[in-house]
Amino acid sequence: MDKVIETVKRTIQQYNMLNPGDGVVVGVSGGPDSVCLLHVLNSLKDEYSIHIYGVHINHQLRGEAADKDEQYARKLCSRLGIPFYSRKIDIRRISEERGISEELAGREERYKLFFEIAGQVGAAKIATAHNLNDQAETILMRFIRGVGPDGLSGIPPVRNDGVIRPLLEVSRELIEEYCYLYHLNPRIDATNLETVYTRNKIRMQLLPDILRYNPNFVAAMAKTANMFREENDFIEIYVDNIRKQYIKVLPQGVSIALDVLMEQHIAIRRRVIRKAIELVKKNLIDIEYKHIDEIMQMLLKGSTGMAVDLPGNVKAEIEYGFLLISQKTAIKADQYSYPLKIGDTVYIKELDSYFTAYITDINQLNKIKLGRYVKAFDYNAVKEEIYIRNRLIGDRFQPFGMKGTKKLKDFFIDEKVPRHLRDKVPLIVSGNDIMWVVGYRTSEKYKYSDKTDKILIIKVAGGLINDK
């Protein structure tokens, strides 16, 4: 089967899949696709100077048949002189515990084991047996469900994490012929013939009907996928540049300025939102067009406090000119409290910042450059020990220039301090009396005058300033 070998070699070369000395973990289910992949790579191992390792997962879903698949994979690797690794995993139990389908649970556990073994043996690549027909079926399945251009780019030949698909341009028909000619006698999974799974329905019912209209449909879908993938790669580079420049990673999630987001073309805007969600959620599972559209509609209104709930316990909300994507169960900042002694400098690890307090007299004040993070107070008004802490429920203070007190919560709202930052804002307090909401306002009660003899200077330096 020179055609299969040559196609695989062309694919390896086109996508730069292998380097001399690479270790390659090959997923071996025992079926025709994985058996063909293992056999082909083994025949090319000297030419490419690679080391091959076979890995099999017994999903424990098919009883004796699953055990025979494992035995077959083990014997095949032994006959070819390939190190073999296998593991039994109760996929049905994992599926129930995680609340996901057995198909998804199996996929997650397979890749988990592939990467685990790759780490053990020092393999740089993981080869899976996706083929030309898989590509066409994947595109059809995604098209039916509804996806954008990135979804229609299909299965990538190479992933950034080292996963490669050397058979991606080989048809299932050629794979089966290859196995027959080399007397490999692969195992046949009976569940692949059941139409309870969407992919099987597409493979056994929809695709044959389409092929009657266009016998070259499978190859045409592969070309379509390549075209979408190339264009998608270009767009992703553009979007990634926006991410690096404008998406800010916060303890609770990520944020991006609305003015930056809204000036983008609508297609780029959608991609940026998806990228922000992925940064928080770590994947885009269950994120559909309707979710992105809900966020887009929210952005057009642009009102602070508006929010959209997303799958995976994630939410998108508008906060004072920013779109914030965060986990709904985001943990509040830990409560902290540090004494600030006169003449000392205190490091606040929660803020990566330094606070310094010292006394001067009114005549020296003109030599000190006051500003957002350097403030002066009437030391005689300080009646209790000074502390640095974050907010507590019920906090009130008298902002500079006001006669009465105000709830700190209301002050933050008036100052448009985003909710996700309010627990981070440090307060300088005397006992329980707020002297300074750092970075925002001092208290009227501690203002100095020309008659003040002792001036208290408090200065902040370090990470807090850099974050503003």
ABEGO torsion letter per residue (X at the ends): XAAAAAAAAAAAAAAGABBBGBBBBBBBAGBAAAAAAAAAAAAAAAAAGBBBBBBBBBAGAAEAAAAAAAAAAAAAAAAAGBBBBBBBBBAAAAAAAAGBBAAAAAAAAAAAAAAAAAAAAGBABBBBABBAAAAAAAAAAAAAAEBBAAAAAEBBABBAAGBBBAAAABBAAAAAAAAAAAGAGBBBBAAAABAABAAAAAAAAAAAAAAAABAAAAAAAAAAAAAAAAAAAAAAAAAAAAAAAABBBBAAEBBBBAAAAAABBAAAAAAAAAAAAAAAAGBABGBBAAAAAAAAAAAAAGBBGBBBBBBGGBBBBBBGGBBBBBBAABBBBBBBBBBBBBGBBBBBAAAGBBBBBBBBBAAAAAABBBBAABBBBBAAABABBBBBBBBBBGBBBBBBGBABBBBAAAAAAAAGBBAAAAAABBBBBBEABBABBBGABBBAAABBBAABABBBBBBBBEAAAAAX
